[in-house]
């Protein structure tokens, strides 16, 4: 999460023969997870921010489901669950700082 935007720079170092542990350990996002990542990125803009970073409201996830016409109940449940899990990890990461 913290070095993702630096990948191009790290790849240049790698091309020079340097071993970059972050690139060796980079997680691969399965293709089936890409829509959930896109949803998370989109929904992250709706979080409340005050004294700290707030969670993505369930009402915003519901709106996302409605706007994008996700009608399958199992897909809706997966989206709510995965966004919640991703959000929990994001909040933990941000709060470490």
RAQUI-V105790 format. One record per pair of residues at least 4 apart in sequence whose C-alpha atoms are under 8 Angstrom apart, sorted by sequence separation. I is the first residue (numbers start at 1). J is the second residue. D is the distance in Angstrom with one decimal. If there is no record, write none. Layout:
i->I j->J d->D
i->I j->J d->D
//
This chain:
i->3 j->7 d->6.7
i->6 j->10 d->6.3
i->7 j->11 d->6.0
i->8 j->12 d->6.5
i->9 j->13 d->6.6
i->10 j->14 d->6.2
i->11 j->15 d->6.2
i->12 j->16 d->6.6
i->13 j->17 d->6.9
i->14 j->18 d->4.8
i->20 j->24 d->6.5
i->21 j->25 d->6.1
i->22 j->26 d->5.9
i->29 j->33 d->6.5
i->30 j->34 d->7.0
i->33 j->37 d->6.3
i->34 j->38 d->6.2
i->35 j->39 d->6.1
i->36 j->40 d->6.1
i->37 j->41 d->6.2
i->38 j->42 d->6.1
i->39 j->43 d->5.9
i->40 j->44 d->5.9
i->41 j->45 d->7.3
i->42 j->46 d->8.0
i->43 j->47 d->7.4
i->49 j->53 d->5.0
i->50 j->54 d->7.6
i->56 j->60 d->7.0
i->57 j->61 d->6.8
i->58 j->62 d->6.2
i->59 j->63 d->6.2
i->60 j->64 d->6.2
i->61 j->65 d->6.2
i->62 j->66 d->6.3
i->63 j->67 d->6.0
i->64 j->68 d->6.0
i->65 j->69 d->5.9
i->66 j->70 d->6.4
i->71 j->75 d->7.7
i->72 j->76 d->6.3
i->73 j->77 d->6.2
i->74 j->78 d->6.1
i->75 j->79 d->6.1
i->76 j->80 d->6.2
i->77 j->81 d->6.1
i->78 j->82 d->5.9
i->79 j->83 d->5.9
i->80 j->84 d->6.1
i->81 j->85 d->6.3
i->82 j->86 d->6.0
i->83 j->87 d->5.9
i->84 j->88 d->6.1
i->85 j->89 d->6.4
i->86 j->90 d->6.1
i->87 j->91 d->6.1
i->88 j->92 d->6.2
i->89 j->93 d->6.1
i->90 j->94 d->6.2
i->91 j->95 d->6.0
i->92 j->96 d->6.3
i->93 j->97 d->7.3
i->13 j->18 d->5.7
i->14 j->19 d->6.0
i->29 j->34 d->7.0
i->48 j->53 d->6.7
i->49 j->54 d->5.7
i->56 j->61 d->7.6
i->65 j->70 d->5.1
i->70 j->75 d->7.2
i->71 j->76 d->7.3
i->14 j->20 d->6.4
i->47 j->53 d->7.3
i->48 j->54 d->5.0
i->65 j->71 d->7.7
i->70 j->76 d->6.7
i->13 j->20 d->7.7
i->47 j->54 d->5.7
i->48 j->55 d->7.0
i->47 j->55 d->5.8
i->48 j->56 d->7.4
i->47 j->56 d->4.7
i->10 j->20 d->7.1
i->46 j->56 d->6.4
i->47 j->57 d->6.8
i->46 j->57 d->7.7
i->65 j->76 d->7.0
i->44 j->56 d->6.4
i->10 j->23 d->7.6
i->43 j->56 d->6.7
i->46 j->60 d->7.1
i->7 j->23 d->8.0
i->43 j->60 d->6.9
i->43 j->61 d->7.1
i->61 j->80 d->6.8
i->43 j->64 d->7.8
i->58 j->80 d->7.8
i->39 j->64 d->7.9
i->56 j->84 d->7.9
i->56 j->87 d->7.0
i->55 j->87 d->6.5
i->55 j->88 d->7.6
i->55 j->91 d->7.3
i->54 j->91 d->7.5
i->53 j->91 d->6.7
i->53 j->94 d->7.6
i->53 j->95 d->7.9
i->36 j->79 d->6.7
i->40 j->83 d->5.9
i->52 j->95 d->7.9
i->39 j->83 d->7.7
i->36 j->82 d->7.2
i->40 j->86 d->7.5
i->36 j->83 d->7.1
i->40 j->87 d->7.8
//
